């Protein structure tokens, strides 16, 4: 069994809450994908943007003080680091403007970084506000 397989299995067990019996780290959330509205020059109108909801598994964290200080003010005290298990149907290349809903809290996505090991995508790390 290769390192990528072991790492992928550990991440999958973490997101499915089966890594350690009785330990719940992840929860269900919703990725709200927004597509930009289109502008019609003839009428001057902007078409309403559309939204698509995708169910995801997330682990919500606070940023550490050292992460906030090292960010050069790009991370605020109230920002959240949300780890997301990769899912099909979500294009993270254009994720700015999308949001993640966890329970009744809505978090606007500021950035998404892929966490990979070789060619395997392990998780998405989202900075949310």
Secondary structure, DSSP 4 states (H G I P E B T S, - for coil): --HHHHHHHHHHHHHTT-SSTT----EEEEEEEEEPPPEETTTTEEPPPEEEEEEEEEEEEEPPHHHHHHTTTSS-TT-EEEEE---TT--GGG-TT-EEEETTEEEEEEEEEEEEETTEEEEEEEEE-
